[in-house]
Amino acid sequence: MGLPTGPVTLTVEQIEDLNKKLSMMRHDVNGHLALIVAAAELIRHKPQLIEKMLASIAEQPARISEAMKSFSVEYERVLGITRP
């Protein structure tokens, strides 16, 4: 991983933008986790729904990973962090 060799200076606007994107990522991740919990509760009370809910549950980890990856790419870009 290539870290900047000197100080990194961000404008107020860049910090606000990163903070907004971080908030959006947290919101997305929380939404995906809430969906997993809700589906598990539905299955607990109505086991016959397992087939219907399983596909939705299985999609959530990839969506969480994508939200985190998207933010990480932007974070690294703004801070000048490079990957080999």
N, CA and C atoms as a LAMMPS dump frame, in Angstrom:
ITEM: TIMESTEP
0
ITEM: NUMBER OF ATOMS
252
ITEM: BOX BOUNDS ff ff ff
-5.0000000000000000e+02 5.0000000000000000e+02
-5.0000000000000000e+02 5.0000000000000000e+02
-5.0000000000000000e+02 5.0000000000000000e+02
ITEM: ATOMS id mol type element x y z
1 1 1 N 0.858 -1.166 0
2 1 2 C 0 0 0
3 1 3 C 0.9 1.224 0
4 2 1 N 0.612 2.141 -0.892
5 2 2 C 1.385 3.36 -0.978
6 2 3 C 0.721 4.494 -0.223
7 3 1 N 1.331 4.866 0.887
8 3 2 C 0.81 5.982 1.673
9 3 3 C 1.479 7.272 1.227
10 4 1 N 0.812 8.395 1.401
11 4 2 C 1.44 9.667 1.057
12 4 3 C 2.731 9.849 1.854
13 5 1 N 3.731 10.464 1.238
14 5 2 C 5.016 10.655 1.916
15 5 3 C 5.07 11.931 2.735
16 6 1 N 4.113 12.818 2.52
17 6 2 C 4.081 14.068 3.262
18 6 3 C 2.71 14.306 3.852
19 7 1 N 2.533 15.46 4.454
20 7 2 C 1.225 15.79 5.027
21 7 3 C 0.137 15.823 3.954
22 8 1 N -1.042 15.451 4.357
23 8 2 C -2.204 15.487 3.469
24 8 3 C -3.112 16.603 3.963
25 9 1 N -3.452 17.492 3.056
26 9 2 C -4.332 18.6 3.412
27 9 3 C -5.647 18.437 2.664
28 10 1 N -6.728 18.499 3.419
29 10 2 C -8.057 18.419 2.82
30 10 3 C -8.782 19.73 3.043
31 11 1 N -9.578 20.108 2.059
32 11 2 C -10.408 21.291 2.231
33 11 3 C -11.618 20.924 3.089
34 12 1 N -12.282 21.917 3.578
35 12 2 C -13.503 21.695 4.343
36 12 3 C -14.519 20.952 3.478
37 13 1 N -14.585 21.319 2.215
38 13 2 C -15.522 20.671 1.298
39 13 3 C -15.197 19.19 1.119
40 14 1 N -13.902 18.856 1.015
41 14 2 C -13.502 17.458 0.87
42 14 3 C -13.852 16.657 2.121
43 15 1 N -13.652 17.257 3.274
44 15 2 C -13.995 16.58 4.536
45 15 3 C -15.502 16.39 4.623
46 16 1 N -16.262 17.429 4.272
47 16 2 C -17.725 17.314 4.272
48 16 3 C -18.186 16.218 3.317
49 17 1 N -17.569 16.151 2.138
50 17 2 C -17.945 15.142 1.147
51 17 3 C -17.639 13.733 1.663
52 18 1 N -16.446 13.54 2.233
53 18 2 C -16.108 12.228 2.802
54 18 3 C -17.05 11.86 3.932
55 19 1 N -17.375 12.826 4.774
56 19 2 C -18.288 12.563 5.886
57 19 3 C -19.676 12.174 5.371
58 20 1 N -20.128 12.857 4.331
59 20 2 C -21.427 12.527 3.732
60 20 3 C -21.398 11.109 3.173
61 21 1 N -20.33 10.752 2.471
62 21 2 C -20.216 9.411 1.899
63 21 3 C -20.1 8.347 2.992
64 22 1 N -19.404 8.668 4.075
65 22 2 C -19.319 7.745 5.209
66 22 3 C -20.705 7.537 5.819
67 23 1 N -21.461 8.608 5.988
68 23 2 C -22.821 8.508 6.531
69 23 3 C -23.707 7.669 5.626
70 24 1 N -23.58 7.866 4.321
71 24 2 C -24.375 7.09 3.368
72 24 3 C -24.001 5.605 3.438
73 25 1 N -22.699 5.32 3.565
74 25 2 C -22.269 3.934 3.659
75 25 3 C -22.812 3.291 4.93
76 26 1 N -22.736 4.003 6.06
77 26 2 C -23.279 3.467 7.317
78 26 3 C -24.767 3.205 7.191
79 27 1 N -25.477 4.128 6.561
80 27 2 C -26.918 3.972 6.366
81 27 3 C -27.213 2.732 5.519
82 28 1 N -26.457 2.571 4.426
83 28 2 C -26.647 1.406 3.555
84 28 3 C -26.367 0.103 4.299
85 29 1 N -25.242 0.06 5.025
86 29 2 C -24.882 -1.156 5.762
87 29 3 C -25.939 -1.464 6.818
88 30 1 N -26.37 -0.459 7.544
89 30 2 C -27.417 -0.679 8.552
90 30 3 C -28.706 -1.183 7.915
91 31 1 N -29.053 -0.652 6.737
92 31 2 C -30.248 -1.108 6.034
93 31 3 C -30.143 -2.574 5.639
94 32 1 N -28.98 -2.969 5.135
95 32 2 C -28.781 -4.371 4.747
96 32 3 C -28.818 -5.294 5.967
97 33 1 N -28.206 -4.847 7.068
98 33 2 C -28.242 -5.657 8.293
99 33 3 C -29.664 -5.758 8.84
100 34 1 N -30.415 -4.662 8.77
101 34 2 C -31.809 -4.682 9.235
102 34 3 C -32.637 -5.657 8.411
103 35 1 N -32.356 -5.712 7.107
104 35 2 C -33.08 -6.647 6.257
105 35 3 C -32.779 -8.094 6.672
106 36 1 N -31.521 -8.38 6.986
107 36 2 C -31.149 -9.731 7.436
108 36 3 C -31.889 -10.081 8.725
109 37 1 N -31.893 -9.159 9.677
110 37 2 C -32.571 -9.397 10.955
111 37 3 C -34.067 -9.587 10.751
112 38 1 N -34.678 -8.737 9.924
113 38 2 C -36.12 -8.854 9.674
114 38 3 C -36.459 -10.187 9.007
115 39 1 N -35.644 -10.585 8.043
116 39 2 C -35.892 -11.864 7.371
117 39 3 C -35.754 -13.024 8.347
118 40 1 N -34.748 -12.966 9.211
119 40 2 C -34.567 -14.031 10.207
120 40 3 C -35.761 -14.097 11.154
121 41 1 N -36.27 -12.949 11.553
122 41 2 C -37.45 -12.924 12.431
123 41 3 C -38.675 -13.498 11.718
124 42 1 N -38.853 -13.133 10.474
125 42 2 C -39.974 -13.688 9.709
126 42 3 C -39.871 -15.209 9.605
127 43 1 N -38.669 -15.678 9.33
128 43 2 C -38.463 -17.126 9.22
129 43 3 C -38.727 -17.812 10.56
130 44 1 N -38.32 -17.157 11.644
131 44 2 C -38.554 -17.737 12.969
132 44 3 C -40.044 -17.928 13.234
133 45 1 N -40.851 -16.949 12.825
134 45 2 C -42.284 -17.006 13.089
135 45 3 C -43.068 -17.723 11.994
136 46 1 N -42.509 -17.728 10.792
137 46 2 C -43.179 -18.388 9.665
138 46 3 C -42.137 -19.174 8.87
139 47 1 N -41.758 -20.347 9.359
140 47 2 C -40.705 -21.131 8.706
141 47 3 C -40.988 -21.438 7.229
142 48 1 N -42.229 -21.419 6.834
143 48 2 C -42.562 -21.694 5.44
144 48 3 C -42.029 -20.609 4.493
145 49 1 N -41.621 -19.472 5.033
146 49 2 C -41.094 -18.379 4.203
147 49 3 C -39.598 -18.506 3.924
148 50 1 N -38.97 -19.563 4.444
149 50 2 C -37.516 -19.661 4.331
150 50 3 C -37.026 -19.586 2.884
151 51 1 N -37.653 -20.283 1.992
152 51 2 C -37.214 -20.258 0.586
153 51 3 C -37.312 -18.851 0.001
154 52 1 N -38.389 -18.169 0.302
155 52 2 C -38.603 -16.817 -0.222
156 52 3 C -37.572 -15.836 0.366
157 53 1 N -37.246 -15.973 1.638
158 53 2 C -36.371 -15.032 2.313
159 53 3 C -34.885 -15.336 2.103
160 54 1 N -34.569 -16.588 1.818
161 54 2 C -33.177 -17.008 1.703
162 54 3 C -32.419 -16.231 0.629
163 55 1 N -33.029 -16.02 -0.519
164 55 2 C -32.36 -15.283 -1.6
165 55 3 C -32.03 -13.864 -1.165
166 56 1 N -32.953 -13.221 -0.481
167 56 2 C -32.731 -11.857 -0.016
168 56 3 C -31.616 -11.795 1.025
169 57 1 N -31.627 -12.743 1.938
170 57 2 C -30.575 -12.79 2.96
171 57 3 C -29.219 -13.011 2.304
172 58 1 N -29.165 -13.904 1.356
173 58 2 C -27.896 -14.247 0.704
174 58 3 C -27.303 -13.076 -0.082
175 59 1 N -28.112 -12.147 -0.542
176 59 2 C -27.626 -10.991 -1.307
177 59 3 C -26.977 -9.924 -0.423
178 60 1 N -27.34 -9.881 0.823
179 60 2 C -26.933 -8.771 1.673
180 60 3 C -25.431 -8.658 1.933
181 61 1 N -24.704 -9.749 2.194
182 61 2 C -23.258 -9.587 2.415
183 61 3 C -22.538 -8.943 1.228
184 62 1 N -22.897 -9.306 0.015
185 62 2 C -22.268 -8.699 -1.162
186 62 3 C -22.606 -7.216 -1.248
187 63 1 N -23.821 -6.861 -0.9
188 63 2 C -24.214 -5.444 -0.932
189 63 3 C -23.475 -4.644 0.143
190 64 1 N -23.304 -5.246 1.301
191 64 2 C -22.542 -4.591 2.373
192 64 3 C -21.093 -4.4 1.925
193 65 1 N -20.524 -5.446 1.372
194 65 2 C -19.147 -5.386 0.893
195 65 3 C -18.983 -4.316 -0.178
196 66 1 N -19.928 -4.209 -1.096
197 66 2 C -19.858 -3.211 -2.16
198 66 3 C -19.953 -1.791 -1.597
199 67 1 N -20.811 -1.583 -0.622
200 67 2 C -20.93 -0.254 -0.008
201 67 3 C -19.618 0.133 0.674
202 68 1 N -19.005 -0.809 1.36
203 68 2 C -17.742 -0.535 2.049
204 68 3 C -16.613 -0.32 1.041
205 69 1 N -16.592 -1.11 -0.019
206 69 2 C -15.56 -0.975 -1.046
207 69 3 C -15.665 0.379 -1.737
208 70 1 N -16.872 0.776 -2.064
209 70 2 C -17.092 2.048 -2.74
210 70 3 C -16.577 3.21 -1.892
211 71 1 N -16.891 3.191 -0.595
212 71 2 C -16.396 4.257 0.273
213 71 3 C -14.876 4.194 0.392
214 72 1 N -14.324 3.002 0.536
215 72 2 C -12.88 2.836 0.691
216 72 3 C -12.115 3.392 -0.51
217 73 1 N -12.633 3.136 -1.71
218 73 2 C -11.999 3.641 -2.928
219 73 3 C -11.967 5.168 -2.899
220 74 1 N -13.07 5.786 -2.541
221 74 2 C -13.137 7.246 -2.486
222 74 3 C -12.219 7.792 -1.391
223 75 1 N -12.226 7.155 -0.246
224 75 2 C -11.378 7.566 0.88
225 75 3 C -9.901 7.526 0.475
226 76 1 N -9.491 6.415 -0.129
227 76 2 C -8.1 6.277 -0.548
228 76 3 C -7.744 7.282 -1.64
229 77 1 N -8.675 7.546 -2.54
230 77 2 C -8.416 8.52 -3.6
231 77 3 C -8.174 9.903 -3.014
232 78 1 N -9.056 10.318 -2.122
233 78 2 C -8.946 11.653 -1.539
234 78 3 C -7.664 11.811 -0.723
235 79 1 N -7.274 10.754 -0.012
236 79 2 C -6.078 10.839 0.828
237 79 3 C -4.786 10.492 0.082
238 80 1 N -4.91 10.092 -1.18
239 80 2 C -3.721 9.782 -1.968
240 80 3 C -3.092 8.443 -1.617
241 81 1 N -3.897 7.518 -1.159
242 81 2 C -3.414 6.177 -0.828
243 81 3 C -3.533 5.324 -2.081
244 82 1 N -2.463 4.629 -2.426
245 82 2 C -2.478 3.788 -3.625
246 82 3 C -2.274 2.328 -3.239
247 83 1 N -2.762 1.476 -4.095
248 83 2 C -2.593 0.026 -3.899
249 83 3 C -1.764 -0.515 -5.056
250 84 1 N -0.847 -1.427 -4.745
251 84 2 C -0.013 -2.019 -5.811
252 84 3 C -0.804 -2.893 -6.75
